[in-house]
Amino acid sequence: MEDRLERLESELAMQDRSLEKLNDVIYSQQKQIDAMEEQIEALITVVRELKDSVGSGVLPRDEPPPHYGR
């Protein structure tokens, strides 16, 4: 009976350590996700600003050169 109790206590301690490690990983991943979301929002802002600065959505390189005499 004593061996069985010790084994259960040992398994419980191992599970507690595993749970702590998993929680650390989840916390770290959430921090990474938060940082990536901030980067995405910044990129969205840049893209919108670029789109607004172009106006019609046609980039200058898409227009024919001036010597083509439109």
Phi and psi restraints in degrees (range 20) as a CNS / XPLOR table:
assign (resid 1 and name C) (resid 2 and name N)
       (resid 2 and name CA) (resid 2 and name C) 1.0 -63.9 20.0 2
assign (resid 2 and name N) (resid 2 and name CA)
       (resid 2 and name C) (resid 3 and name N) 1.0 -41.2 20.0 2
assign (resid 2 and name C) (resid 3 and name N)
       (resid 3 and name CA) (resid 3 and name C) 1.0 -62.8 20.0 2
assign (resid 3 and name N) (resid 3 and name CA)
       (resid 3 and name C) (resid 4 and name N) 1.0 -40.9 20.0 2
assign (resid 3 and name C) (resid 4 and name N)
       (resid 4 and name CA) (resid 4 and name C) 1.0 -63.2 20.0 2
assign (resid 4 and name N) (resid 4 and name CA)
       (resid 4 and name C) (resid 5 and name N) 1.0 -42.9 20.0 2
assign (resid 4 and name C) (resid 5 and name N)
       (resid 5 and name CA) (resid 5 and name C) 1.0 -63.9 20.0 2
assign (resid 5 and name N) (resid 5 and name CA)
       (resid 5 and name C) (resid 6 and name N) 1.0 -43.4 20.0 2
assign (resid 5 and name C) (resid 6 and name N)
       (resid 6 and name CA) (resid 6 and name C) 1.0 -62.8 20.0 2
assign (resid 6 and name N) (resid 6 and name CA)
       (resid 6 and name C) (resid 7 and name N) 1.0 -41.4 20.0 2
assign (resid 6 and name C) (resid 7 and name N)
       (resid 7 and name CA) (resid 7 and name C) 1.0 -62.7 20.0 2
assign (resid 7 and name N) (resid 7 and name CA)
       (resid 7 and name C) (resid 8 and name N) 1.0 -43.8 20.0 2
assign (resid 7 and name C) (resid 8 and name N)
       (resid 8 and name CA) (resid 8 and name C) 1.0 -63.8 20.0 2
assign (resid 8 and name N) (resid 8 and name CA)
       (resid 8 and name C) (resid 9 and name N) 1.0 -41.0 20.0 2
assign (resid 8 and name C) (resid 9 and name N)
       (resid 9 and name CA) (resid 9 and name C) 1.0 -64.2 20.0 2
assign (resid 9 and name N) (resid 9 and name CA)
       (resid 9 and name C) (resid 10 and name N) 1.0 -40.0 20.0 2
assign (resid 9 and name C) (resid 10 and name N)
       (resid 10 and name CA) (resid 10 and name C) 1.0 -64.6 20.0 2
assign (resid 10 and name N) (resid 10 and name CA)
       (resid 10 and name C) (resid 11 and name N) 1.0 -44.2 20.0 2
assign (resid 10 and name C) (resid 11 and name N)
       (resid 11 and name CA) (resid 11 and name C) 1.0 -64.0 20.0 2
assign (resid 11 and name N) (resid 11 and name CA)
       (resid 11 and name C) (resid 12 and name N) 1.0 -38.8 20.0 2
assign (resid 11 and name C) (resid 12 and name N)
       (resid 12 and name CA) (resid 12 and name C) 1.0 -63.9 20.0 2
assign (resid 12 and name N) (resid 12 and name CA)
       (resid 12 and name C) (resid 13 and name N) 1.0 -42.2 20.0 2
assign (resid 12 and name C) (resid 13 and name N)
       (resid 13 and name CA) (resid 13 and name C) 1.0 -63.7 20.0 2
assign (resid 13 and name N) (resid 13 and name CA)
       (resid 13 and name C) (resid 14 and name N) 1.0 -40.8 20.0 2
assign (resid 13 and name C) (resid 14 and name N)
       (resid 14 and name CA) (resid 14 and name C) 1.0 -63.7 20.0 2
assign (resid 14 and name N) (resid 14 and name CA)
       (resid 14 and name C) (resid 15 and name N) 1.0 -41.8 20.0 2
assign (resid 14 and name C) (resid 15 and name N)
       (resid 15 and name CA) (resid 15 and name C) 1.0 -65.2 20.0 2
assign (resid 15 and name N) (resid 15 and name CA)
       (resid 15 and name C) (resid 16 and name N) 1.0 -38.9 20.0 2
assign (resid 15 and name C) (resid 16 and name N)
       (resid 16 and name CA) (resid 16 and name C) 1.0 -61.8 20.0 2
assign (resid 16 and name N) (resid 16 and name CA)
       (resid 16 and name C) (resid 17 and name N) 1.0 -43.7 20.0 2
assign (resid 16 and name C) (resid 17 and name N)
       (resid 17 and name CA) (resid 17 and name C) 1.0 -63.7 20.0 2
assign (resid 17 and name N) (resid 17 and name CA)
       (resid 17 and name C) (resid 18 and name N) 1.0 -42.2 20.0 2
assign (resid 17 and name C) (resid 18 and name N)
       (resid 18 and name CA) (resid 18 and name C) 1.0 -62.2 20.0 2
assign (resid 18 and name N) (resid 18 and name CA)
       (resid 18 and name C) (resid 19 and name N) 1.0 -41.9 20.0 2
assign (resid 18 and name C) (resid 19 and name N)
       (resid 19 and name CA) (resid 19 and name C) 1.0 -63.7 20.0 2
assign (resid 19 and name N) (resid 19 and name CA)
       (resid 19 and name C) (resid 20 and name N) 1.0 -41.5 20.0 2
assign (resid 19 and name C) (resid 20 and name N)
       (resid 20 and name CA) (resid 20 and name C) 1.0 -62.8 20.0 2
assign (resid 20 and name N) (resid 20 and name CA)
       (resid 20 and name C) (resid 21 and name N) 1.0 -42.7 20.0 2
assign (resid 20 and name C) (resid 21 and name N)
       (resid 21 and name CA) (resid 21 and name C) 1.0 -62.9 20.0 2
assign (resid 21 and name N) (resid 21 and name CA)
       (resid 21 and name C) (resid 22 and name N) 1.0 -43.2 20.0 2
assign (resid 21 and name C) (resid 22 and name N)
       (resid 22 and name CA) (resid 22 and name C) 1.0 -63.3 20.0 2
assign (resid 22 and name N) (resid 22 and name CA)
       (resid 22 and name C) (resid 23 and name N) 1.0 -40.5 20.0 2
assign (resid 22 and name C) (resid 23 and name N)
       (resid 23 and name CA) (resid 23 and name C) 1.0 -63.2 20.0 2
assign (resid 23 and name N) (resid 23 and name CA)
       (resid 23 and name C) (resid 24 and name N) 1.0 -39.5 20.0 2
assign (resid 23 and name C) (resid 24 and name N)
       (resid 24 and name CA) (resid 24 and name C) 1.0 -62.6 20.0 2
assign (resid 24 and name N) (resid 24 and name CA)
       (resid 24 and name C) (resid 25 and name N) 1.0 -41.9 20.0 2
assign (resid 24 and name C) (resid 25 and name N)
       (resid 25 and name CA) (resid 25 and name C) 1.0 -64.4 20.0 2
assign (resid 25 and name N) (resid 25 and name CA)
       (resid 25 and name C) (resid 26 and name N) 1.0 -44.8 20.0 2
assign (resid 25 and name C) (resid 26 and name N)
       (resid 26 and name CA) (resid 26 and name C) 1.0 -61.9 20.0 2
assign (resid 26 and name N) (resid 26 and name CA)
       (resid 26 and name C) (resid 27 and name N) 1.0 -42.5 20.0 2
assign (resid 26 and name C) (resid 27 and name N)
       (resid 27 and name CA) (resid 27 and name C) 1.0 -61.4 20.0 2
assign (resid 27 and name N) (resid 27 and name CA)
       (resid 27 and name C) (resid 28 and name N) 1.0 -45.9 20.0 2
assign (resid 27 and name C) (resid 28 and name N)
       (resid 28 and name CA) (resid 28 and name C) 1.0 -62.4 20.0 2
assign (resid 28 and name N) (resid 28 and name CA)
       (resid 28 and name C) (resid 29 and name N) 1.0 -44.2 20.0 2
assign (resid 28 and name C) (resid 29 and name N)
       (resid 29 and name CA) (resid 29 and name C) 1.0 -64.9 20.0 2
assign (resid 29 and name N) (resid 29 and name CA)
       (resid 29 and name C) (resid 30 and name N) 1.0 -37.1 20.0 2
assign (resid 29 and name C) (resid 30 and name N)
       (resid 30 and name CA) (resid 30 and name C) 1.0 -66.0 20.0 2
assign (resid 30 and name N) (resid 30 and name CA)
       (resid 30 and name C) (resid 31 and name N) 1.0 -37.7 20.0 2
assign (resid 30 and name C) (resid 31 and name N)
       (resid 31 and name CA) (resid 31 and name C) 1.0 -62.3 20.0 2
assign (resid 31 and name N) (resid 31 and name CA)
       (resid 31 and name C) (resid 32 and name N) 1.0 -40.9 20.0 2
assign (resid 31 and name C) (resid 32 and name N)
       (resid 32 and name CA) (resid 32 and name C) 1.0 -64.8 20.0 2
assign (resid 32 and name N) (resid 32 and name CA)
       (resid 32 and name C) (resid 33 and name N) 1.0 -42.4 20.0 2
assign (resid 32 and name C) (resid 33 and name N)
       (resid 33 and name CA) (resid 33 and name C) 1.0 -62.4 20.0 2
assign (resid 33 and name N) (resid 33 and name CA)
       (resid 33 and name C) (resid 34 and name N) 1.0 -43.7 20.0 2
assign (resid 33 and name C) (resid 34 and name N)
       (resid 34 and name CA) (resid 34 and name C) 1.0 -60.3 20.0 2
assign (resid 34 and name N) (resid 34 and name CA)
       (resid 34 and name C) (resid 35 and name N) 1.0 -43.5 20.0 2
assign (resid 34 and name C) (resid 35 and name N)
       (resid 35 and name CA) (resid 35 and name C) 1.0 -64.5 20.0 2
assign (resid 35 and name N) (resid 35 and name CA)
       (resid 35 and name C) (resid 36 and name N) 1.0 -41.1 20.0 2
assign (resid 35 and name C) (resid 36 and name N)
       (resid 36 and name CA) (resid 36 and name C) 1.0 -65.8 20.0 2
assign (resid 36 and name N) (resid 36 and name CA)
       (resid 36 and name C) (resid 37 and name N) 1.0 -38.4 20.0 2
assign (resid 36 and name C) (resid 37 and name N)
       (resid 37 and name CA) (resid 37 and name C) 1.0 -62.8 20.0 2
assign (resid 37 and name N) (resid 37 and name CA)
       (resid 37 and name C) (resid 38 and name N) 1.0 -39.6 20.0 2
assign (resid 37 and name C) (resid 38 and name N)
       (resid 38 and name CA) (resid 38 and name C) 1.0 -63.7 20.0 2
assign (resid 38 and name N) (resid 38 and name CA)
       (resid 38 and name C) (resid 39 and name N) 1.0 -42.0 20.0 2
assign (resid 38 and name C) (resid 39 and name N)
       (resid 39 and name CA) (resid 39 and name C) 1.0 -63.9 20.0 2
assign (resid 39 and name N) (resid 39 and name CA)
       (resid 39 and name C) (resid 40 and name N) 1.0 -40.9 20.0 2
assign (resid 39 and name C) (resid 40 and name N)
       (resid 40 and name CA) (resid 40 and name C) 1.0 -63.2 20.0 2
assign (resid 40 and name N) (resid 40 and name CA)
       (resid 40 and name C) (resid 41 and name N) 1.0 -44.2 20.0 2
assign (resid 40 and name C) (resid 41 and name N)
       (resid 41 and name CA) (resid 41 and name C) 1.0 -60.9 20.0 2
assign (resid 41 and name N) (resid 41 and name CA)
       (resid 41 and name C) (resid 42 and name N) 1.0 -40.9 20.0 2
assign (resid 41 and name C) (resid 42 and name N)
       (resid 42 and name CA) (resid 42 and name C) 1.0 -64.2 20.0 2
assign (resid 42 and name N) (resid 42 and name CA)
       (resid 42 and name C) (resid 43 and name N) 1.0 -41.6 20.0 2
assign (resid 42 and name C) (resid 43 and name N)
       (resid 43 and name CA) (resid 43 and name C) 1.0 -65.6 20.0 2
assign (resid 43 and name N) (resid 43 and name CA)
       (resid 43 and name C) (resid 44 and name N) 1.0 -39.5 20.0 2
assign (resid 43 and name C) (resid 44 and name N)
       (resid 44 and name CA) (resid 44 and name C) 1.0 -60.8 20.0 2
assign (resid 44 and name N) (resid 44 and name CA)
       (resid 44 and name C) (resid 45 and name N) 1.0 -42.8 20.0 2
assign (resid 44 and name C) (resid 45 and name N)
       (resid 45 and name CA) (resid 45 and name C) 1.0 -61.7 20.0 2
assign (resid 45 and name N) (resid 45 and name CA)
       (resid 45 and name C) (resid 46 and name N) 1.0 -45.0 20.0 2
assign (resid 45 and name C) (resid 46 and name N)
       (resid 46 and name CA) (resid 46 and name C) 1.0 -62.1 20.0 2
assign (resid 46 and name N) (resid 46 and name CA)
       (resid 46 and name C) (resid 47 and name N) 1.0 -44.5 20.0 2
assign (resid 46 and name C) (resid 47 and name N)
       (resid 47 and name CA) (resid 47 and name C) 1.0 -63.0 20.0 2
assign (resid 47 and name N) (resid 47 and name CA)
       (resid 47 and name C) (resid 48 and name N) 1.0 -43.1 20.0 2
assign (resid 47 and name C) (resid 48 and name N)
       (resid 48 and name CA) (resid 48 and name C) 1.0 -62.6 20.0 2
assign (resid 48 and name N) (resid 48 and name CA)
       (resid 48 and name C) (resid 49 and name N) 1.0 -42.0 20.0 2
assign (resid 48 and name C) (resid 49 and name N)
       (resid 49 and name CA) (resid 49 and name C) 1.0 -63.6 20.0 2
assign (resid 49 and name N) (resid 49 and name CA)
       (resid 49 and name C) (resid 50 and name N) 1.0 -42.0 20.0 2
assign (resid 49 and name C) (resid 50 and name N)
       (resid 50 and name CA) (resid 50 and name C) 1.0 -64.2 20.0 2
assign (resid 50 and name N) (resid 50 and name CA)
       (resid 50 and name C) (resid 51 and name N) 1.0 -41.9 20.0 2
assign (resid 50 and name C) (resid 51 and name N)
       (resid 51 and name CA) (resid 51 and name C) 1.0 -62.9 20.0 2
assign (resid 51 and name N) (resid 51 and name CA)
       (resid 51 and name C) (resid 52 and name N) 1.0 -43.0 20.0 2
assign (resid 51 and name C) (resid 52 and name N)
       (resid 52 and name CA) (resid 52 and name C) 1.0 -66.3 20.0 2
assign (resid 52 and name N) (resid 52 and name CA)
       (resid 52 and name C) (resid 53 and name N) 1.0 -36.5 20.0 2
assign (resid 52 and name C) (resid 53 and name N)
       (resid 53 and name CA) (resid 53 and name C) 1.0 -70.6 20.0 2
assign (resid 53 and name N) (resid 53 and name CA)
       (resid 53 and name C) (resid 54 and name N) 1.0 -27.7 20.0 2
assign (resid 53 and name C) (resid 54 and name N)
       (resid 54 and name CA) (resid 54 and name C) 1.0 -77.2 20.0 2
assign (resid 54 and name N) (resid 54 and name CA)
       (resid 54 and name C) (resid 55 and name N) 1.0 -29.9 20.0 2
assign (resid 54 and name C) (resid 55 and name N)
       (resid 55 and name CA) (resid 55 and name C) 1.0 83.2 20.0 2
assign (resid 55 and name N) (resid 55 and name CA)
       (resid 55 and name C) (resid 56 and name N) 1.0 -91.6 20.0 2
assign (resid 55 and name C) (resid 56 and name N)
       (resid 56 and name CA) (resid 56 and name C) 1.0 -74.8 20.0 2
assign (resid 56 and name N) (resid 56 and name CA)
       (resid 56 and name C) (resid 57 and name N) 1.0 -10.3 20.0 2
assign (resid 56 and name C) (resid 57 and name N)
       (resid 57 and name CA) (resid 57 and name C) 1.0 91.9 20.0 2
assign (resid 57 and name N) (resid 57 and name CA)
       (resid 57 and name C) (resid 58 and name N) 1.0 -4.1 20.0 2
assign (resid 57 and name C) (resid 58 and name N)
       (resid 58 and name CA) (resid 58 and name C) 1.0 -93.7 20.0 2
assign (resid 58 and name N) (resid 58 and name CA)
       (resid 58 and name C) (resid 59 and name N) 1.0 120.4 20.0 2
assign (resid 58 and name C) (resid 59 and name N)
       (resid 59 and name CA) (resid 59 and name C) 1.0 -76.2 20.0 2
assign (resid 59 and name N) (resid 59 and name CA)
       (resid 59 and name C) (resid 60 and name N) 1.0 148.1 20.0 2
assign (resid 59 and name C) (resid 60 and name N)
       (resid 60 and name CA) (resid 60 and name C) 1.0 -53.7 20.0 2
assign (resid 60 and name N) (resid 60 and name CA)
       (resid 60 and name C) (resid 61 and name N) 1.0 -34.6 20.0 2
assign (resid 60 and name C) (resid 61 and name N)
       (resid 61 and name CA) (resid 61 and name C) 1.0 -69.3 20.0 2
assign (resid 61 and name N) (resid 61 and name CA)
       (resid 61 and name C) (resid 62 and name N) 1.0 -16.0 20.0 2
assign (resid 61 and name C) (resid 62 and name N)
       (resid 62 and name CA) (resid 62 and name C) 1.0 -84.2 20.0 2
assign (resid 62 and name N) (resid 62 and name CA)
       (resid 62 and name C) (resid 63 and name N) 1.0 -12.4 20.0 2
assign (resid 62 and name C) (resid 63 and name N)
       (resid 63 and name CA) (resid 63 and name C) 1.0 -87.2 20.0 2
assign (resid 63 and name N) (resid 63 and name CA)
       (resid 63 and name C) (resid 64 and name N) 1.0 147.9 20.0 2
assign (resid 63 and name C) (resid 64 and name N)
       (resid 64 and name CA) (resid 64 and name C) 1.0 -68.6 20.0 2
assign (resid 64 and name N) (resid 64 and name CA)
       (resid 64 and name C) (resid 65 and name N) 1.0 151.0 20.0 2
assign (resid 64 and name C) (resid 65 and name N)
       (resid 65 and name CA) (resid 65 and name C) 1.0 -60.9 20.0 2
assign (resid 65 and name N) (resid 65 and name CA)
       (resid 65 and name C) (resid 66 and name N) 1.0 154.7 20.0 2
assign (resid 65 and name C) (resid 66 and name N)
       (resid 66 and name CA) (resid 66 and name C) 1.0 -61.7 20.0 2
assign (resid 66 and name N) (resid 66 and name CA)
       (resid 66 and name C) (resid 67 and name N) 1.0 -28.1 20.0 2
assign (resid 66 and name C) (resid 67 and name N)
       (resid 67 and name CA) (resid 67 and name C) 1.0 -73.1 20.0 2
assign (resid 67 and name N) (resid 67 and name CA)
       (resid 67 and name C) (resid 68 and name N) 1.0 -3.4 20.0 2
assign (resid 67 and name C) (resid 68 and name N)
       (resid 68 and name CA) (resid 68 and name C) 1.0 -75.6 20.0 2
assign (resid 68 and name N) (resid 68 and name CA)
       (resid 68 and name C) (resid 69 and name N) 1.0 -10.1 20.0 2
assign (resid 68 and name C) (resid 69 and name N)
       (resid 69 and name CA) (resid 69 and name C) 1.0 57.5 20.0 2
assign (resid 69 and name N) (resid 69 and name CA)
       (resid 69 and name C) (resid 70 and name N) 1.0 65.0 20.0 2
